[in-house]
Amino acid sequence: MKNNLTVSLCIPAYNEEKSIYNIVKSCCLQIEENFVIEKIIVISDGSSDQTVAIAKSIEDPRIMVLEDGLRKGKSERLNDLNAIVNSDILIQFDADICLCDNYVVSRLVVPFLLDADVGLVSGVTMPFEPKTFSERVVNTGIELWNDTKKLQKNSQLYLREGPIRALRKSFYKGVRFPPTSADEAFIFLECMSKGFKFATAPNAIAYFHLPSTFKDYVKQMRRFLKSKAIQEHIFDSKLVDKYYTITGWAKIKILLKYLFKQPFWVLVYLGYLIFPKILVQFNKLNYEGVWTIIESTKVH
């Protein structure tokens, strides 16, 4: 395998005027080690704010801003990017994250250099320090979830991150995202079903803002809670069951641990969790990939 891989950094965006400058500028500043960044592509999904204008204002010959005025949804925009890009590695960043430093891309590329069978690499997302009451509650849920994942032996699926991931050309050129809002679980299962390996880059870190209102938390949790049911309509049930491995016992064990450590926040979090669970039970699955905006996570 050649050492100097070509890389395209891709950012699908819908009304991201508050964050688009930071993520694009961070891409421009990435240090190239054993790879060359060919393109930094921002693809707007019919944004009605200043997202496109701000992205175009950043001076770097590698930047390409695509806009057709249509609202097609994230899945279709990811498909557009897969068709446009021809680099060895396609790296996708969500528009509302903050890269930890100028070596994030380098760390995402390393697993591809080490193993030719790796098709998908995931970075790591971490929340900014919670400030509001709702952010503190949501952060408690994240802590519970992260500890629960560690109890499972086969927990690869739970290590995949939608906001920061990289795909090898031989993999992404054969991918077509279905019109769902569960793209991060889909791409992992697609990787496994096609016989590629999955790897993580634990030092490729991106920070994100927690939802600071209960309403935005409910929107976010509905996506998460519907993920497995959506994948069961796409993949063989045996494949889905193989990787969705979190057991009830693991959840109970961690819940009891945290109830002892921080009972107030855990009880409030459980109260927060009830409403989105009820909504998922009584709402049909969303097979439309159009963004549901979570405004309170967009502030930078």
Phi and psi in degrees as GROMACS dihedral restraints (atoms count N, CA, C in turn):
[ dihedral_restraints ]
;  ai    aj    ak    al  type     phi  dphi    fc
    3     4     5     6     1   -69.8    20    10
    4     5     6     7     1   148.1    20    10
    6     7     8     9     1   -80.7    20    10
    7     8     9    10     1   -36.9    20    10
    9    10    11    12     1   -88.1    20    10
   10    11    12    13     1    81.2    20    10
   12    13    14    15     1   -72.2    20    10
   13    14    15    16     1   149.7    20    10
   15    16    17    18     1   -94.6    20    10
   16    17    18    19     1   141.8    20    10
   18    19    20    21     1  -132.7    20    10
   19    20    21    22     1   139.3    20    10
   21    22    23    24     1  -118.2    20    10
   22    23    24    25     1   131.6    20    10
   24    25    26    27     1  -101.2    20    10
   25    26    27    28     1   123.9    20    10
   27    28    29    30     1  -122.6    20    10
   28    29    30    31     1   133.7    20    10
   30    31    32    33     1  -131.5    20    10
   31    32    33    34     1    98.3    20    10
   33    34    35    36     1   -73.4    20    10
   34    35    36    37     1   140.6    20    10
   36    37    38    39     1  -148.1    20    10
   37    38    39    40     1   140.2    20    10
   39    40    41    42     1  -134.8    20    10
   40    41    42    43     1   114.4    20    10
   42    43    44    45     1    50.2    20    10
   43    44    45    46     1    59.3    20    10
   45    46    47    48     1  -113.2    20    10
   46    47    48    49     1    37.3    20    10
   48    49    50    51     1   -62.1    20    10
   49    50    51    52     1   -24.4    20    10
   51    52    53    54     1   -77.3    20    10
   52    53    54    55     1   -20.8    20    10
   54    55    56    57     1  -126.3    20    10
   55    56    57    58     1   -14.6    20    10
   57    58    59    60     1   -63.6    20    10
   58    59    60    61     1   -35.6    20    10
   60    61    62    63     1   -61.4    20    10
   61    62    63    64     1   -46.9    20    10
   63    64    65    66     1   -61.6    20    10
   64    65    66    67     1   -45.4    20    10
   66    67    68    69     1   -70.9    20    10
   67    68    69    70     1   -39.8    20    10
   69    70    71    72     1   -67.5    20    10
   70    71    72    73     1   -43.7    20    10
   72    73    74    75     1   -62.2    20    10
   73    74    75    76     1   -39.0    20    10
   75    76    77    78     1   -62.2    20    10
   76    77    78    79     1   -37.9    20    10
   78    79    80    81     1   -64.1    20    10
   79    80    81    82     1   -39.7    20    10
   81    82    83    84     1   -64.0    20    10
   82    83    84    85     1   -28.9    20    10
   84    85    86    87     1   -92.2    20    10
   85    86    87    88     1    -0.2    20    10
   87    88    89    90     1   -64.4    20    10
   88    89    90    91     1   133.2    20    10
   90    91    92    93     1   -78.3    20    10
   91    92    93    94     1   128.8    20    10
   93    94    95    96     1   -91.5    20    10
   94    95    96    97     1   115.6    20    10
   96    97    98    99     1  -128.5    20    10
   97    98    99   100     1   112.4    20    10
   99   100   101   102     1    63.2    20    10
  100   101   102   103     1    21.5    20    10
  102   103   104   105     1  -157.5    20    10
  103   104   105   106     1   164.2    20    10
  105   106   107   108     1  -128.4    20    10
  106   107   108   109     1   127.9    20    10
  108   109   110   111     1   -81.1    20    10
  109   110   111   112     1   109.4    20    10
  111   112   113   114     1   -79.4    20    10
  112   113   114   115     1   -45.3    20    10
  114   115   116   117     1  -141.7    20    10
  115   116   117   118     1   149.4    20    10
  117   118   119   120     1  -121.9    20    10
  118   119   120   121     1   105.7    20    10
  120   121   122   123     1  -107.9    20    10
  121   122   123   124     1   123.6    20    10
  123   124   125   126     1  -105.5    20    10
  124   125   126   127     1   122.7    20    10
  126   127   128   129     1  -117.2    20    10
  127   128   129   130     1   116.5    20    10
  129   130   131   132     1   -88.1    20    10
  130   131   132   133     1   134.3    20    10
  132   133   134   135     1   -98.1    20    10
  133   134   135   136     1    62.6    20    10
  135   136   137   138     1    70.2    20    10
  136   137   138   139     1    35.2    20    10
  138   139   140   141     1   -58.5    20    10
  139   140   141   142     1   139.4    20    10
  141   142   143   144     1  -109.2    20    10
  142   143   144   145     1     5.2    20    10
  144   145   146   147     1  -108.8    20    10
  145   146   147   148     1  -149.7    20    10
  147   148   149   150     1   -95.5    20    10
  148   149   150   151     1    15.9    20    10
  150   151   152   153     1   -52.4    20    10
  151   152   153   154     1   -52.1    20    10
  153   154   155   156     1   -65.6    20    10
  154   155   156   157     1   -45.0    20    10
  156   157   158   159     1   -62.1    20    10
  157   158   159   160     1   -41.4    20    10
  159   160   161   162     1   -66.7    20    10
  160   161   162   163     1   -43.7    20    10
  162   163   164   165     1   -61.9    20    10
  163   164   165   166     1   -39.9    20    10
  165   166   167   168     1   -70.6    20    10
  166   167   168   169     1   -21.2    20    10
  168   169   170   171     1   -76.7    20    10
  169   170   171   172     1   -14.2    20    10
  171   172   173   174     1   -83.0    20    10
  172   173   174   175     1   124.8    20    10
  174   175   176   177     1   -89.6    20    10
  175   176   177   178     1   108.0    20    10
  177   178   179   180     1  -163.6    20    10
  178   179   180   181     1   124.5    20    10
  180   181   182   183     1   -62.6    20    10
  181   182   183   184     1   -16.0    20    10
  183   184   185   186     1   -82.9    20    10
  184   185   186   187     1   -14.3    20    10
  186   187   188   189     1   -76.8    20    10
  187   188   189   190     1   132.2    20    10
  189   190   191   192     1  -128.4    20    10
  190   191   192   193     1   122.3    20    10
  192   193   194   195     1  -110.1    20    10
  193   194   195   196     1   119.6    20    10
  195   196   197   198     1  -107.4    20    10
  196   197   198   199     1   132.8    20    10
  198   199   200   201     1  -150.0    20    10
  199   200   201   202     1   125.6    20    10
  201   202   203   204     1  -122.1    20    10
  202   203   204   205     1     0.6    20    10
  204   205   206   207     1    80.4    20    10
  205   206   207   208     1    -0.7    20    10
  207   208   209   210     1   -98.5    20    10
  208   209   210   211     1   151.6    20    10
  210   211   212   213     1  -105.8    20    10
  211   212   213   214     1   102.6    20    10
  213   214   215   216     1  -109.9    20    10
  214   215   216   217     1   -19.8    20    10
  216   217   218   219     1   101.3    20    10
  217   218   219   220     1   157.5    20    10
  219   220   221   222     1   -61.9    20    10
  220   221   222   223     1   -43.1    20    10
  222   223   224   225     1   -58.6    20    10
  223   224   225   226     1   -44.4    20    10
  225   226   227   228     1   -67.2    20    10
  226   227   228   229     1   -34.5    20    10
  228   229   230   231     1   -68.6    20    10
  229   230   231   232     1   -35.8    20    10
  231   232   233   234     1   -65.2    20    10
  232   233   234   235     1   -38.0    20    10
  234   235   236   237     1   -65.1    20    10
  235   236   237   238     1   -40.0    20    10
  237   238   239   240     1   -58.6    20    10
  238   239   240   241     1   -43.7    20    10
  240   241   242   243     1   -65.3    20    10
  241   242   243   244     1   -42.3    20    10
  243   244   245   246     1   -58.4    20    10
  244   245   246   247     1   -34.9    20    10
  246   247   248   249     1   -77.1    20    10
  247   248   249   250     1   -35.2    20    10
  249   250   251   252     1   -77.9    20    10
  250   251   252   253     1   -43.4    20    10
  252   253   254   255     1   -74.2    20    10
  253   254   255   256     1   143.0    20    10
  255   256   257   258     1  -132.3    20    10
  256   257   258   259     1    15.9    20    10
  258   259   260   261     1   -74.3    20    10
  259   260   261   262     1   162.9    20    10
  261   262   263   264     1   -60.5    20    10
  262   263   264   265     1   -38.1    20    10
  264   265   266   267     1  -129.3    20    10
  265   266   267   268     1   131.3    20    10
  267   268   269   270     1  -106.7    20    10
  268   269   270   271     1   122.0    20    10
  270   271   272   273     1  -111.8    20    10
  271   272   273   274     1   127.6    20    10
  273   274   275   276     1  -111.2    20    10
  274   275   276   277     1   126.8    20    10
  276   277   278   279     1  -116.9    20    10
  277   278   279   280     1   136.4    20    10
  279   280   281   282     1   -68.4    20    10
  280   281   282   283     1   152.2    20    10
  282   283   284   285     1   -75.4    20    10
  283   284   285   286     1   -17.1    20    10
  285   286   287   288     1  -105.7    20    10
  286   287   288   289     1    23.7    20    10
  288   289   290   291     1  -105.9    20    10
  289   290   291   292     1   166.2    20    10
  291   292   293   294     1  -123.3    20    10
  292   293   294   295     1   120.2    20    10
  294   295   296   297     1   -72.1    20    10
  295   296   297   298     1   142.7    20    10
  297   298   299   300     1   -70.6    20    10
  298   299   300   301     1   -31.0    20    10
  300   301   302   303     1  -164.1    20    10
  301   302   303   304     1  -167.2    20    10
  303   304   305   306     1   -91.5    20    10
  304   305   306   307     1    12.4    20    10
  306   307   308   309     1  -118.5    20    10
  307   308   309   310     1    13.5    20    10
  309   310   311   312     1   -62.3    20    10
  310   311   312   313     1   -47.3    20    10
  312   313   314   315     1   -62.9    20    10
  313   314   315   316     1   -42.2    20    10
  315   316   317   318     1   -57.1    20    10
  316   317   318   319     1   -42.1    20    10
  318   319   320   321     1   -70.7    20    10
  319   320   321   322     1   -31.6    20    10
  321   322   323   324     1   -70.6    20    10
  322   323   324   325     1   -29.1    20    10
  324   325   326   327     1   -78.9    20    10
  325   326   327   328     1   -31.1    20    10
  327   328   329   330     1   -51.5    20    10
  328   329   330   331     1   -47.6    20    10
  330   331   332   333     1   -58.4    20    10
  331   332   333   334     1   -30.9    20    10
  333   334   335   336     1   -68.9    20    10
  334   335   336   337     1   -33.9    20    10
  336   337   338   339     1   -71.8    20    10
  337   338   339   340     1   -31.3    20    10
  339   340   341   342     1   -82.2    20    10
  340   341   342   343     1   -25.6    20    10
  342   343   344   345     1  -147.6    20    10
  343   344   345   346     1   115.5    20    10
  345   346   347   348     1   -68.4    20    10
  346   347   348   349     1   -14.5    20    10
  348   349   350   351     1   -90.3    20    10
  349   350   351   352     1    -5.9    20    10
  351   352   353   354     1   -72.7    20    10
  352   353   354   355     1   124.0    20    10
  354   355   356   357     1  -106.0    20    10
  355   356   357   358     1   -24.9    20    10
  357   358   359   360     1  -139.7    20    10
  358   359   360   361     1   132.4    20    10
  360   361   362   363     1  -126.7    20    10
  361   362   363   364     1   133.9    20    10
  363   364   365   366     1  -112.3    20    10
  364   365   366   367     1   138.5    20    10
  366   367   368   369     1   -85.8    20    10
  367   368   369   370     1  -161.8    20    10
  369   370   371   372     1  -126.9    20    10
  370   371   372   373     1   137.2    20    10
  372   373   374   375     1  -108.8    20    10
  373   374   375   376     1   140.9    20    10
  375   376   377   378     1  -133.6    20    10
  376   377   378   379     1   139.1    20    10
  378   379   380   381     1   -76.3    20    10
  379   380   381   382     1   147.4    20    10
  381   382   383   384     1   -64.2    20    10
  382   383   384   385     1   158.7    20    10
  384   385   386   387     1   -54.0    20    10
  385   386   387   388     1   125.2    20    10
  387   388   389   390     1   -65.6    20    10
  388   389   390   391     1   141.5    20    10
  390   391   392   393     1  -118.5    20    10
  391   392   393   394     1   -41.4    20    10
  393   394   395   396     1   -91.2    20    10
  394   395   396   397     1   169.8    20    10
  396   397   398   399     1   -59.7    20    10
  397   398   399   400     1   -49.2    20    10
  399   400   401   402     1   -62.2    20    10
  400   401   402   403     1   -39.2    20    10
  402   403   404   405     1   -62.9    20    10
  403   404   405   406     1   -38.8    20    10
  405   406   407   408     1   -65.5    20    10
  406   407   408   409     1   -39.9    20    10
  408   409   410   411     1   -65.1    20    10
  409   410   411   412     1   -47.2    20    10
  411   412   413   414     1   -63.0    20    10
  412   413   414   415     1   -39.3    20    10
  414   415   416   417     1   -63.1    20    10
  415   416   417   418     1   -34.3    20    10
  417   418   419   420     1   -60.7    20    10
  418   419   420   421     1   -42.5    20    10
  420   421   422   423     1   -62.7    20    10
  421   422   423   424     1   -38.1    20    10
  423   424   425   426     1   -65.4    20    10
  424   425   426   427     1   -41.8    20    10
  426   427   428   429     1   -62.0    20    10
  427   428   429   430     1   -43.4    20    10
  429   430   431   432     1   -58.7    20    10
  430   431   432   433     1   -47.0    20    10
  432   433   434   435     1   -65.0    20    10
  433   434   435   436     1   -43.7    20    10
  435   436   437   438     1   -62.7    20    10
  436   437   438   439     1   -39.9    20    10
  438   439   440   441     1   -69.8    20    10
  439   440   441   442     1   -35.6    20    10
  441   442   443   444     1   -64.0    20    10
  442   443   444   445     1   -41.1    20    10
  444   445   446   447     1   -60.0    20    10
  445   446   447   448     1   -33.8    20    10
  447   448   449   450     1   -67.9    20    10
  448   449   450   451     1   -19.9    20    10
  450   451   452   453     1   -79.0    20    10
  451   452   453   454     1   -16.0    20    10
  453   454   455   456     1   -93.9    20    10
  454   455   456   457     1   133.6    20    10
  456   457   458   459     1   -71.4    20    10
  457   458   459   460     1   -45.2    20    10
  459   460   461   462     1  -104.0    20    10
  460   461   462   463     1    78.8    20    10
  462   463   464   465     1  -118.0    20    10
  463   464   465   466     1    24.4    20    10
  465   466   467   468     1   -54.8    20    10
  466   467   468   469     1   -41.9    20    10
  468   469   470   471     1   -58.0    20    10
  469   470   471   472     1   -33.4    20    10
  471   472   473   474     1   -81.3    20    10
  472   473   474   475     1    -4.3    20    10
  474   475   476   477     1   -93.8    20    10
  475   476   477   478     1    -9.9    20    10
  477   478   479   480     1   -74.6    20    10
  478   479   480   481     1   144.8    20    10
  480   481   482   483     1  -127.3    20    10
  481   482   483   484     1   124.2    20    10
  483   484   485   486     1   -68.5    20    10
  484   485   486   487     1   -38.5    20    10
  486   487   488   489     1   -72.4    20    10
  487   488   489   490     1   -16.1    20    10
  489   490   491   492     1  -148.2    20    10
  490   491   492   493     1   102.8    20    10
  492   493   494   495     1  -152.7    20    10
  493   494   495   496     1   159.4    20    10
  495   496   497   498     1  -132.5    20    10
  496   497   498   499     1   143.0    20    10
  498   499   500   501     1  -130.3    20    10
  499   500   501   502     1   137.2    20    10
  501   502   503   504     1   -75.9    20    10
  502   503   504   505     1   148.3    20    10
  504   505   506   507     1   -56.1    20    10
  505   506   507   508     1   -43.8    20    10
  507   508   509   510     1   -64.0    20    10
  508   509   510   511     1   -18.7    20    10
  510   511   512   513     1   -93.3    20    10
  511   512   513   514     1   -54.6    20    10
  513   514   515   516     1   -66.3    20    10
  514   515   516   517     1   -25.8    20    10
  516   517   518   519     1   -70.2    20    10
  517   518   519   520     1   -15.7    20    10
  519   520   521   522     1  -102.7    20    10
  520   521   522   523     1     8.7    20    10
  522   523   524   525     1  -101.9    20    10
  523   524   525   526     1   136.5    20    10
  525   526   527   528     1  -132.2    20    10
  526   527   528   529     1   115.4    20    10
  528   529   530   531     1   -71.0    20    10
  529   530   531   532     1   132.6    20    10
  531   532   533   534     1   -75.3    20    10
  532   533   534   535     1   162.5    20    10
  534   535   536   537     1   -76.7    20    10
  535   536   537   538     1    68.4    20    10
  537   538   539   540     1  -128.2    20    10
  538   539   540   541     1   169.9    20    10
  540   541   542   543     1  -101.4    20    10
  541   542   543   544     1    17.6    20    10
  543   544   545   546     1  -116.5    20    10
  544   545   546   547     1    50.7    20    10
  546   547   548   549     1   -67.2    20    10
  547   548   549   550     1   -29.4    20    10
  549   550   551   552     1   -70.9    20    10
  550   551   552   553     1   -38.4    20    10
  552   553   554   555     1   -71.7    20    10
  553   554   555   556     1   -38.9    20    10
  555   556   557   558     1   -58.8    20    10
  556   557   558   559     1   -47.6    20    10
  558   559   560   561     1   -67.4    20    10
  559   560   561   562     1   -32.5    20    10
  561   562   563   564     1   -66.3    20    10
  562   563   564   565     1   -49.4    20    10
  564   565   566   567     1   -65.2    20    10
  565   566   567   568     1   -35.0    20    10
  567   568   569   570     1   -63.3    20    10
  568   569   570   571     1   -41.5    20    10
  570   571   572   573     1   -59.5    20    10
  571   572   573   574     1   -46.8    20    10
  573   574   575   576     1   -65.9    20    10
  574   575   576   577     1   -41.0    20    10
  576   577   578   579     1   -69.2    20    10
  577   578   579   580     1   -25.6    20    10
  579   580   581   582     1   -90.4    20    10
  580   581   582   583     1     0.0    20    10
  582   583   584   585     1    85.6    20    10
  583   584   585   586     1    11.6    20    10
  585   586   587   588     1   -86.9    20    10
  586   587   588   589     1   164.7    20    10
  588   589   590   591     1   -95.4    20    10
  589   590   591   592     1   152.1    20    10
  591   592   593   594     1  -109.7    20    10
  592   593   594   595     1   139.0    20    10
  594   595   596   597     1  -137.0    20    10
  595   596   597   598     1   159.2    20    10
  597   598   599   600     1  -115.9    20    10
  598   599   600   601     1   153.0    20    10
  600   601   602   603     1  -120.4    20    10
  601   602   603   604     1    85.9    20    10
  603   604   605   606     1   -62.7    20    10
  604   605   606   607     1   -19.4    20    10
  606   607   608   609     1   -97.6    20    10
  607   608   609   610     1     1.3    20    10
  609   610   611   612     1   -89.7    20    10
  610   611   612   613     1    90.2    20    10
  612   613   614   615     1  -108.0    20    10
  613   614   615   616     1   136.8    20    10
  615   616   617   618     1  -126.3    20    10
  616   617   618   619     1   137.9    20    10
  618   619   620   621     1   -99.4    20    10
  619   620   621   622     1   148.1    20    10
  621   622   623   624     1  -138.0    20    10
  622   623   624   625     1   158.2    20    10
  624   625   626   627     1   -90.2    20    10
  625   626   627   628     1   134.5    20    10
  627   628   629   630     1   -73.1    20    10
  628   629   630   631     1   150.1    20    10
  630   631   632   633     1   -62.9    20    10
  631   632   633   634     1   128.8    20    10
  633   634   635   636     1   -98.2    20    10
  634   635   636   637     1     4.1    20    10
  636   637   638   639     1  -130.0    20    10
  637   638   639   640     1   154.1    20    10
  639   640   641   642     1   -63.3    20    10
  640   641   642   643     1   -37.9    20    10
  642   643   644   645     1   -59.9    20    10
  643   644   645   646     1   -44.9    20    10
  645   646   647   648     1   -69.9    20    10
  646   647   648   649     1   -33.6    20    10
  648   649   650   651     1   -61.7    20    10
  649   650   651   652     1   -43.3    20    10
  651   652   653   654     1   -61.4    20    10
  652   653   654   655     1   -42.7    20    10
  654   655   656   657     1   -58.9    20    10
  655   656   657   658     1   -44.9    20    10
  657   658   659   660     1   -65.9    20    10
  658   659   660   661     1   -43.7    20    10
  660   661   662   663     1   -68.4    20    10
  661   662   663   664     1   -31.9    20    10
  663   664   665   666     1   -60.7    20    10
  664   665   666   667     1   -38.4    20    10
  666   667   668   669     1   -61.2    20    10
  667   668   669   670     1   -47.1    20    10
  669   670   671   672     1   -65.9    20    10
  670   671   672   673     1   -45.3    20    10
  672   673   674   675     1   -69.6    20    10
  673   674   675   676     1   -23.2    20    10
  675   676   677   678     1   -89.3    20    10
  676   677   678   679     1    -5.8    20    10
  678   679   680   681     1   -57.5    20    10
  679   680   681   682     1   -50.7    20    10
  681   682   683   684     1   -64.3    20    10
  682   683   684   685     1   -43.7    20    10
  684   685   686   687     1   -60.3    20    10
  685   686   687   688     1   -37.3    20    10
  687   688   689   690     1   -65.5    20    10
  688   689   690   691     1   -44.3    20    10
  690   691   692   693     1   -66.0    20    10
  691   692   693   694     1   -29.6    20    10
  693   694   695   696     1   -66.6    20    10
  694   695   696   697     1   -19.0    20    10
  696   697   698   699     1   -88.1    20    10
  697   698   699   700     1    -5.3    20    10
  699   700   701   702     1  -114.0    20    10
  700   701   702   703     1   -43.2    20    10
  702   703   704   705     1  -111.9    20    10
  703   704   705   706     1   164.3    20    10
  705   706   707   708     1   -59.3    20    10
  706   707   708   709     1   137.2    20    10
  708   709   710   711     1   -60.5    20    10
  709   710   711   712     1   -31.2    20    10
  711   712   713   714     1   -65.9    20    10
  712   713   714   715     1   -39.3    20    10
  714   715   716   717     1   -65.6    20    10
  715   716   717   718     1   -44.2    20    10
  717   718   719   720     1   -62.9    20    10
  718   719   720   721     1   -47.3    20    10
  720   721   722   723     1   -63.4    20    10
  721   722   723   724     1   -31.6    20    10
  723   724   725   726     1   -62.0    20    10
  724   725   726   727     1   -36.2    20    10
  726   727   728   729     1  -104.7    20    10
  727   728   729   730     1   -19.5    20    10
  729   730   731   732     1   -87.3    20    10
  730   731   732   733     1    86.6    20    10
  732   733   734   735     1  -110.6    20    10
  733   734   735   736     1    -1.3    20    10
  735   736   737   738     1   -65.7    20    10
  736   737   738   739     1   122.9    20    10
  738   739   740   741     1   -95.6    20    10
  739   740   741   742     1   161.2    20    10
  741   742   743   744     1   -62.5    20    10
  742   743   744   745     1   -35.8    20    10
  744   745   746   747     1   -64.3    20    10
  745   746   747   748     1   -40.9    20    10
  747   748   749   750     1   -62.3    20    10
  748   749   750   751     1   -41.9    20    10
  750   751   752   753     1   -64.0    20    10
  751   752   753   754     1   -43.5    20    10
  753   754   755   756     1   -65.0    20    10
  754   755   756   757     1   -41.7    20    10
  756   757   758   759     1   -60.8    20    10
  757   758   759   760     1   -46.5    20    10
  759   760   761   762     1   -70.9    20    10
  760   761   762   763     1   -36.7    20    10
  762   763   764   765     1   -60.6    20    10
  763   764   765   766     1   -44.3    20    10
  765   766   767   768     1   -63.9    20    10
  766   767   768   769     1   -38.8    20    10
  768   769   770   771     1   -60.4    20    10
  769   770   771   772     1   -46.5    20    10
  771   772   773   774     1   -77.0    20    10
  772   773   774   775     1   -28.8    20    10
  774   775   776   777     1   -62.0    20    10
  775   776   777   778     1   -33.2    20    10
  777   778   779   780     1   -73.9    20    10
  778   779   780   781     1   -38.5    20    10
  780   781   782   783     1   -77.0    20    10
  781   782   783   784     1   -45.6    20    10
  783   784   785   786     1  -144.7    20    10
  784   785   786   787     1    70.8    20    10
  786   787   788   789     1   -58.7    20    10
  787   788   789   790     1   -39.9    20    10
  789   790   791   792     1   -60.6    20    10
  790   791   792   793     1   -52.3    20    10
  792   793   794   795     1   -67.2    20    10
  793   794   795   796     1   -34.4    20    10
  795   796   797   798     1   -66.8    20    10
  796   797   798   799     1   -43.2    20    10
  798   799   800   801     1   -65.1    20    10
  799   800   801   802     1   -40.2    20    10
  801   802   803   804     1   -65.2    20    10
  802   803   804   805     1   -41.1    20    10
  804   805   806   807     1   -60.7    20    10
  805   806   807   808     1   -42.6    20    10
  807   808   809   810     1   -61.6    20    10
  808   809   810   811     1   -36.0    20    10
  810   811   812   813     1   -65.4    20    10
  811   812   813   814     1   -40.5    20    10
  813   814   815   816     1   -61.0    20    10
  814   815   816   817     1   -36.2    20    10
  816   817   818   819     1   -74.0    20    10
  817   818   819   820     1   -23.1    20    10
  819   820   821   822     1   -61.5    20    10
  820   821   822   823     1   -47.3    20    10
  822   823   824   825     1   -63.4    20    10
  823   824   825   826     1   -50.6    20    10
  825   826   827   828     1   -62.4    20    10
  826   827   828   829     1   -31.5    20    10
  828   829   830   831     1   -64.6    20    10
  829   830   831   832     1   -39.8    20    10
  831   832   833   834     1   -65.4    20    10
  832   833   834   835     1   -43.7    20    10
  834   835   836   837     1   -60.1    20    10
  835   836   837   838     1   -41.5    20    10
  837   838   839   840     1   -64.1    20    10
  838   839   840   841     1   -35.7    20    10
  840   841   842   843     1   -66.4    20    10
  841   842   843   844     1   -32.6    20    10
  843   844   845   846     1  -106.9    20    10
  844   845   846   847     1     1.6    20    10
  846   847   848   849     1  -113.3    20    10
  847   848   849   850     1   146.2    20    10
  849   850   851   852     1   -69.8    20    10
  850   851   852   853     1   155.4    20    10
  852   853   854   855     1   -64.0    20    10
  853   854   855   856     1   142.1    20    10
  855   856   857   858     1   -90.4    20    10
  856   857   858   859     1   108.7    20    10
  858   859   860   861     1  -101.1    20    10
  859   860   861   862     1    14.5    20    10
  861   862   863   864     1  -101.5    20    10
  862   863   864   865     1   128.1    20    10
  864   865   866   867     1   -85.1    20    10
  865   866   867   868     1    13.4    20    10
  867   868   869   870     1   -70.6    20    10
  868   869   870   871     1   136.9    20    10
  870   871   872   873     1   -56.3    20    10
  871   872   873   874     1   134.5    20    10
  873   874   875   876     1  -101.4    20    10
  874   875   876   877     1   113.2    20    10
  876   877   878   879     1   -73.0    20    10
  877   878   879   880     1   131.6    20    10
  879   880   881   882     1  -112.5    20    10
  880   881   882   883     1    89.6    20    10
  882   883   884   885     1   -59.9    20    10
  883   884   885   886     1   -39.0    20    10
  885   886   887   888     1   -73.2    20    10
  886   887   888   889     1    -7.3    20    10
  888   889   890   891     1   -93.9    20    10
  889   890   891   892     1    -0.4    20    10
  891   892   893   894     1   -93.9    20    10
  892   893   894   895     1    -4.2    20    10
  894   895   896   897     1   -79.8    20    10
  895   896   897   898     1   129.3    20    10
